[in-house]
Amino acid sequence: MNDGSNLPGTDGGNLPAIHGSSLPALDGSNLPDTDVMAAGPHRATSATTGSPDGRRDDGTLAHLARRNAECWPAATAVRWRDADGVWCRRTYAEAWRASEETARGLMALGLGPGDRVAVLSTLRPEWTFALMGAAASGLVVVSLLPTTVPEEIEHVLNDCGARAVLCENTAQLAKVEAAWPRLPHLRRAVLIDAPDVASAPLGNEDRERSARTMTLAGLRALGAREVAAEELRRRSDSVRAEDLLLIIYTSGTTGPKKGCALTHGNYVSVLRAHPQPPPKPDAAADHNNGTIFVVTGPHTIAMLMQVLAWWSRYTLAYRRGGGTDRLADEVREARPQILPLVPLALEQIYSAVLASWPQEDTSAVIEAARTGLEVRERRSRGERIPPRLQSWFDETDRTLFAQVREHFGGAVRRVTVSGAAVSQDILAFFLGCGVPVVECYGMTETAAAATSNSPDDYRLGTVGKPLPGIDVALAPDGEVLIRGANVFPGYWGYHEDEFGAVRDGWLYTGDLGAFDADGYLTLTGRKKELIQLSHGVAVTPHPLERELRTSPLVSNAVTYGEGKPHLVVLLTLDERQARTWAAERGLPTDLPRLVGEPELLRELNQVLADANARLQEYYRAQAFTLLERDLSMDEGELTISMKVARPVVHKRFRDRFEALYE
């Protein structure tokens, strides 16, 4: 333990774990048969009965946007940067007007309760307005990622029977047009960004397209003209908790994508259970608790954040694009209070932080963060901090650690990380610098929520404890089971006996995990991602990949080895860090040339050796191949939540993997 005599630059000492209280066990009623229970279940209960502001809570989101407009009309609901980089905003009153007119427009097109409307767009204010309008009118929103190819669009629109689709621009509309002859349910496409086509002559195909396509402005005007506001209010009053709100299509590893059907009640149960961070100091003055900045595309996490922001009176801020090159800069510029991230995004911010110092100083920065975490943990337990160590900490917190926090905008109160395995070294680094970053766990089928750490109650290496009202248990093989009002009713178009994801009220997640004695859950892998080595040992790829990504040079690592005697791994470079590293050594800074440099290969061999040294024998990789570029969402190698699409990478680079065994 550091007593102040060994400050950063020497030995930071061993960091003690933080322990929480044990959670009570359930009484066993309505659980799976006892012979399938290996541990737990662990449960937390909630006394929350309404919205954070005491407004009427009918168990739906149908009145949410309207109530916010009535209670806080001038508070900022959404903000975003325009094409010139200028921040724009809409108040709750303006946001409700846009949501209401969108809803009335869809009603004017003949869409009734339960009908599906798809949105094919990046996440932007119009996306949120469409979601809130659908919630108010009893419609069901179907999320289509902007990277979706025409064949998948055809499958999704046919599978859900969408009657209308909102397209971001003409490029997205063209994908729908290509499939339109095979979409019997689709009646109208709505263009969010209308092009200037007034001077273009219309051919026969253009006239046909024009008859079935309208602009979003035209849709809103139609609704204002054709559907009375009172008719929408009656529709809102008829919405029930069990009514569907969203269908989110998940990326399956085999076969067509399946639509997760989620209800109003699923989301409201999560919102009631969601931990509320303390309000910002001036929250009462501007009727706003701060900003939630969503960095992912319109998928699982973003769907929850859209409704959470308006439920808890936060401003929802949007990115300008979906690329990763400016992600760290955009986070800093947005100055969020709440920042939900996937591990890859956190790793990119980590790389940006380290790149802001000369490489020869990064070891000292990392060591300072390690000692900072020790001080914070000792202080949280009420232990006395030696004066010299306390003085060092106070000065470092005002200077170096404050610089790190500025990479998150300087005002962040909670950073949550979920969606994939995350490096514990990176988490520890940011915690040591005073960034309140914690892991949590959920999936599309649970409305993105199940367990969570909190800045005041966390344990590194775990995804926390079950949220209030949610039960989590383990099957004998370690599979994580989840039960609660947040669990979806099923996949769209599937009967329960056709796809047994939910059995006896329990969702079988496919994730593997373990509880510690205090009720913290650790995820250990995916059942379907286990790699069976040729000598019969089954290993999960995540420990190796997680260790490799702790190197600032490595952006992605993908393990391979099914039926082989040992593992191998494909690596990609973090472009920013790699260029800096190469420039300092006089090496080529363009990646295609750099990847062949012997000095870089020696460095990565050492990275692999260091990672292997921290792992058990069967989890180690014997060789690596280095890709000339990073993995790409456009190429299908990364999902919208920035997870590696493992089957795609394995198939595309199979020859390179296999060559490592020769």
N, C-alpha and C positions, 0 to 999 in steps of 0.2 A: 504494500500500500504506500502511496506517495505521501510523505510527511512534510514535503516542502524542500527537502534537501536534494531531491532528484527532480528537477524541472525539465520540460521538454528539451531535447537535445541529448539527454542521457537515458533514463529509464522511467517510463510513465507508470510502471507498476501494474499489477493485475486489477482489472475492473470488477467489482462485485456485482452480482445480479440483484435486480430489484424484485421483491416478492409482493404479491397481493394476497388478499384473503381468499380462503377456499369458498367455492360455490356449493350450495346445497344440492344433494342428489334428489331426483324426482321420486315420487312414490311408486312409480312403475305402471301406473294406469295408462292404457292406450299406447303402450310402447310396442315395438316389434317383439316377437317371442323372445323370452329371456336367453335362449341359446344362441341368438344372433348378436347379443350385446357383449362387447369386450371391455368397454370402459365407459364411465359416465352413466347416463347422459348428464351434462352440466347445463344448468339453466339459470337465467336471471329473470326477475319479474319486474314489471313496470307499473308505476302509479300514474303514468301519464294518461290523461283521458281526452285531451283536446289539443288544439293548436297552441304554439308557444305564446300567443297573444290573447288567449282566452276567447277567441272567436268561436262561433258555433262550428262544431266538427261533426258532419253527418256521415263520415266514413268514406267520402268520395272527394274528388278534386274538381267536381263540376262547378262549384262556386268560388274556387280559389282566386282566380284572376279578377273576377268581379269584386270580391270582398277587398282585395288589396287596393283596387282602384277607388273604392268607396272610403276606405280607412286612411290610406296614405297616397292620395292622388299625385302629389308632387315628388314623392320619393323616386329615386332612379331604379327602374326595373332591369334594364339591360344597357350595356355599353359596348362599343366596338370601334375599331379604326376603319375609316373609309379608305378609298384608293390612294388618297394623298397622305395617309398616315395620321389624320386628325381624329381624335376621340369624339365619337358621337354618342348620344344617349336618348333613351325614351323613358318617360315616367310611367308609373303604374297606370295612370289614367290613359296615357297614349297607348300603352301596351294592351290594355283591355279593349280599347277601341279597335285596334288592329286584330286582336284575337276574336272579338265579337263579330266584326265584319267578315272575317274569314269563315267563321262558323256559319253565319247567315248565308254567305255565298254558297257554301257546300250544301246547305239545306235547300237553297234555291235550285241547285242542280238535281235535286230529288234524293239526296242521300238521307236515309233514315237511321234511327237508333241501331247500333250494331254494324252498320255498313263500314267498309274499310276504305281508308284513303291513304295512299302511300306518299312518302316524301323522299325524293331522290336529290340530295343536296348535302353540302357541307353544313356543319353546325353554324347557325347564324340566327339573328333575331326572328326572321320569318319562320324558321323551324319551330322555335318556341311558341310563337303566336299560333301556328297551326296546331301544335300539341294542346295548348290551352283552349283553343277554340273547339277542338275535337272533344276535349274533356267536358266542356260546357254543353255540347250538343249531343253527347252520347255516341259519338263516332269512335272508331278504332283506328289509330295511327299505325302504319306499317313502315318501319325504318328500312330504307335502302341506302347503303353506303355509296358515296360518290364514285368509288372505285369499282362498283359492281359492273360486270360485263353484260352485254345484251342477253346472252343465254341464261344467265342467272336472274336477270330482271324478268324475263319471260316466265321462268319457273316460279318466282316469288309472286308476281302479279296474278298468275293463274292459280297458284296454290291458295292464296288468301282471297281471291275473287275481288280484288280492288276495283272500285267503280270510278275512282279518280286518282290522279297522281300529280303531285306538285314537283316540277323539275326546276333545278336551279338556273339552268341556262340552255341555250340551243344545243350544246354538245350533249348534255344529259337527255334532252328531249329526243335527240336523234337516236339514242339507244332504245327509247320506248317506241319510237316510230318504226324501228326495224322489226319489232316484235308485234306491233299492233294488230296485223291481220290474224294473229293467233291468240288474241286476248279478248274472248267473247264478253267478259264482264265489264271491261274498261269503257267508260263513256266519255271522259273528258281529261285532257292534260292541261295543267295550269303552269304557266311560265313565270317564275319569280323575277328573274332579270329579263325584262322585255327588250329585244333588239330594236334598232331603228331600221325598219324595213318599209317605210312609207313610200320610198321612191322605186322599190323593186317591183317589176311586173310579175303578176301571179299566173303560173301555169295551172293545168288541171290538178296536178298533185298538190300544188301549193294551196289551191282553193279547198281541196278536200281536207288538207291538214289544218287550214285556218278554221274550218267548220267545227273541228273537234278540239281545237286548242284555243285557250284564252290566257290573258295575262292575269297575274295576281291582283293588280289594280282593278282590272275588269271584273274579276270574281267578287272583290269586296264591294264594288259599286253595285253589282247585281244583287248581292245580299242586302245592302242598305235599301235598295229599291223594292225588292220582291218579298222580303221576309221581315215581319215586325219584330222589334226587340222583345216584346212580350211573349212571342211564340218561342224564341230562344230560351227565355226564362222558364217557361213551362217545360221545355225539353230538359233543362238543367235540373229542375225539381224532380224529374222522373228517373234520373240516373241513380243506380244502386251500387253498393260496394262490390257486389259480385259481377258487375258489368265489366267487359273488357275495355282496357284503355290502350294497350300497345301490343303489337306482335313484333318481336325482334327475332330475326333469323340468325341462328348460330352457325358458326363455321364448323361443319362436321369434317371428320377425317376421311370418311367414306360416304358415298351416296349423296343425294341432294340435301341441301340445308333444310333444317326443321325450324318452324316458327314457334318460339316461346310465347304463349298467350298469357299476358299479365293483366290483372284487374286493377280497378281503382283501389280496392281493399288491400291488394298486395303492397301497393306503394304507400298508402296511408299508414299501414302497420309499421313500415320502415321509418316513415317520417316521425311517427309517435315515439319510436324507440331511439332515434338517432341522437347521439350526444350533442348537446348544444354548447359550443365554446363561449367563453365570456364575450359580451358585446364590446365593440370598440368604444373608446372613451366618449366620442361625440355621437353615439348612436341615437340618443334621445333628441339631439338637436336636428339631425337630418332624417330621422325616421328610417334609418338604414343601418344594418349590422355590419356592413362591409361588402366585399366583393368575393364571389366564387369564380375562379378562372378555370375553365374547362379546356384542357389541352388535347383531349382525344376527339375522335370523330363521333358522329351520332350513333353511338352504340350503347352498351349496357350502362357504363358509368355515367355517360352524358345524359342518358334518360333520367336517371335518379337525380343528378345535379340540377337539371332544369326545374323539376318540381320542388326539390329541397330549397333552392334559392328563393322561390316565391313563398313557400311555406314558412320559412324562417326569416323572411324579409332581408334577403341579401340581394345585391346587384349581381346579375349574371354577365360575365365578360367573355367575349369570344376571341378566338385566334383569327388571324387574317388568312391563313392557309393551313394545309394539312401536312406540309413538309416538316422535317426535323432540323433543318439547318439553322433556323432562327428561333428555335423553341426556347432556349435559355434566355435569349434577349427579350423575347415576348413576355416571359414570366416576370422578369425584372421590371419591364415597362408597365405591366398591368397592376402591380402592387396589390396582389390579392391578400385577403385575410384567410381564405380557405382555398387550398390547392390540392385537388385529387390528381394523382399521377399513377402511371404504370411504371414498372421498374426501369424500362429503357429510358423514359423521360427523366427519371431521377439520375440515372447514370450519365445522361447527357449534360445535366446541370452540374453534376460532380466533375465531369471533364472540363467544363467551362470554368469552374471555380479553380481547379488546379492549373489550368492554362493561364490564369490571370497572374500567376507568380512564375518567376524563372524556375526552370526544372530543378536546379540545384537547391531550391528552397522548399520543394514540395514535401520532402521527408520531414522537415522541421514543422511544416504546417500540419501534416498528418499527426505527428507526435504531440503537437500542442492540442489538437482536437481530442486525442486520446486522454490526455491529462484533464482537459476541460470536462470530459464526460465523467471521469472519476470524481472531480470536485462536485459536479451537479448531483451525482448519485449519493455521495456522502452527505451533501447538504440536505437532500430530500429525506434522508433518514434521521436528520437532526444531529449528525455528528459534528464535532468541532473541527474546523479547518485550521491548520497551523497558519500563523500570521503571514509568513513569507509566501506560502502557497496561495493564501487568500489575496494578498497584494498582487501577486503575479496574475492570478485569475481575473481580478477586477480590471487590471490594465489591459490584458489580452482580450477580455470581453468587449471593452470599449473600442478596441482597434481591430485586431485581426479577425475575431469572431464576428464583429459588426460588419466587416467587409464581406464575409461569407453570407451573412443574412441578407445583405443588399442584393445578392444574386436572386433572392426570392422576393425582392421588392422592398424589404425592410419592415413590412407590416404584417407578415404572415403569422397566424395564430394556430393553424393546424395544416399539416401536410400529410395526406393519407396516401399510402402506396398499396396497390392491390393488382391482381390480374395475372401475376406470375411470380416466380422465385426472385428474390431481391438479395443483393449482397449485404450481409450483416456488417461488413467493414464500412460500407458506404453509409448505412443507417447510423452506425456508431459515430462516424465522422461528423455527420450533420447534427446529431444529438449533442455531441461534445461542443459544437459551435453555437448551441442554443437555438437550432432550428427544430421546432416541435413536430418531427416527422415520425409517423408510426405506421405499422402494417395493419391491414384489415383484410377481411376475406368475405367474398360473396360471389355469386355467379348470376348469369342472366335469369336462371330458373328461380332465384330467390330475390328478385328485384335488386340485385347487386349487393345485398347485405346479409350477413350471418354473424360474424364475429368482428371484434375490433379491440385494439389497444387504444389508449388515450395518452396524451402527453403527461398526465399525472399518474397513470396506472398502466405501465407497459413492461414487457419483458422481451428483450432482444431475442430474435430467433423464433418468435411466435407470432401468430396473427391475432392474439388477444383472446378475450372471453366472449361467450355468446352475448349478443345484444338483448336487451329486455324483451321478454315474450317469445324468444326463439330458443328452441331446444336443439342441442347438437350432441350426437352420440357416435360411437364407433362400432362397426360390425367386427366379427372375429378376425377378418382378414385386414382390418385397419381402415376400411373404407369409411369416409365421413358421411354421416346421415344427418339431415336437417329437417326439422319440423317447426311449423309456425304459420301465422297468417300471411307471411311474406312469400310462402312457397306457391309457385304458379299452379293453376289447375290442370295444366297439361300442354302438350304440343298441338298446335293448330292442325285439325284434320285427323288426329290420331285418337282412337279410343284407348282407354286406360289399359286394356289387355293387349293392345298392339305394341305398346312401348312402355315397359314398366319402370319408368323413371321414379314414379311416386307409388309406394306400396304401403298400405296401412297408414297413410298420412305422412310417411317419411320419404324424403327425397334422397335417392341413392346418387351421390354426387360424382362418383368415379375418382375422387381425390382420396389419397391416403394420408392419414394423420395420426397424431398421438397427443394425449393430454398429459400435462405434468400434474403434480400433486395439488397445485393451486388453481387448476381449471383453465390454464392457458393452453391453447391449441397450437400445435406445430404441424405444418403440412410437410409431408415427406416425399410426395410424388403423385403421379397419375397412374392408375391401374393400367390404362391402355398405352402408356409411354414407357413402361418397364422394358428394358432391353435384356433379352435372354441370351446370355453368353453360351458358347458352345459346350462348356463344361457344366452347364446346368444352373449357374448362378444368375439370378435376376437382379438387375441394378437399375436405379433411376438415373436419368442423365443430369438432373438438376444440380447436385453438389459440385460436379466438375465445372459445369457451365457457369455457375455462380462464382466459384473461385477464380476462374479465368477472367470474368468481367470486372474483377476488382482492379485489374491492371488498367491504367488510363489509356493504354494503346488499344485495348480490345473493346470493340463495340458489341459484337455478337459472337457466340460460340454455340455450335451445334454438334452434339455427340452422335456417334454412329457405331454400330457393332452387333446388330441382331445376328445370332448364329455364329459369331466370330469368337476367337480366343481372347480378345481384349478390345478395349475401346480405342477409337481414334476420334479426331475432332476437326471441324472446319472452323476457322477463325476469320473475322473481318476486322478491319481497322477503324478506330475512331478518327475520322479524317482530320479534325482540328488538331488533336493531340499528335497524330502521326506526322503532320506537316511541321509542327513546331519541333518535334523530336528530330526529324530529318534535317531541318534547317540548321539546328544547333550543331549538327555533325557534318555539315557540308554535303549531305546526300540529296538525291533528287526528291522534290516535294510532291510530284505528281504520283498518285497511287500506283498506276500500272507499272511504272519504272521502279518505284520504291519497294514493291513486294518481292522483287528478286534480289535485293541488296543483302549480301551475306551478313552485314552487321545487324540489320533488322531481324533476320532469321535467327541469329544467335540470341538476340534480346528476347524474342518470342519463345525460343527453346528454354530460356531461363524462366520466363513467365510460366510455361507449362510445368517445368520441374518444380517450381515453388508451389504451384497449385497441387500437383501430385503429392508433394510432401505433407500436405494437410489432409489427405484423403486416405481411406482404407484402400487396400490393394486393388480390389476389383473395380473401384470407381475411378482409377487412374487411366489416362490415355497414353498410349505409347508413341503416337505421332500426330502431326497436324498438317493440314493443308491451308494455305492462306489465299483468300479470295481477293481479286483485284479491285473490288468495290464492296460497298456495304449491302446488306440485304435490303430489299425494296418492297414497299407496300404495293406499288404499281405492278410489280412482277408477281405478286401473290405470295411472296416469301415471308411477309409480315402481315399479321391480321390488323384490323382497324385499331385494336387495343395494343398494338405493337408487340404482340407475342410472335415468336417464330412459328411459322406454318411448317412444322417438322416434316410431314409427308412430302410437301412440295420441294423443300430443300434436299431431302434424301433422294428423291427421284431425279431432280435437275442436276445434282452434282454427284450422282452415284459413281461415275467413272473415277472421279477424283478421290472419293472415299475408298473405293476398292483398290486403287493404286497404292494406297498406304499399307496394304497387306502383302504386297508383292516383295 
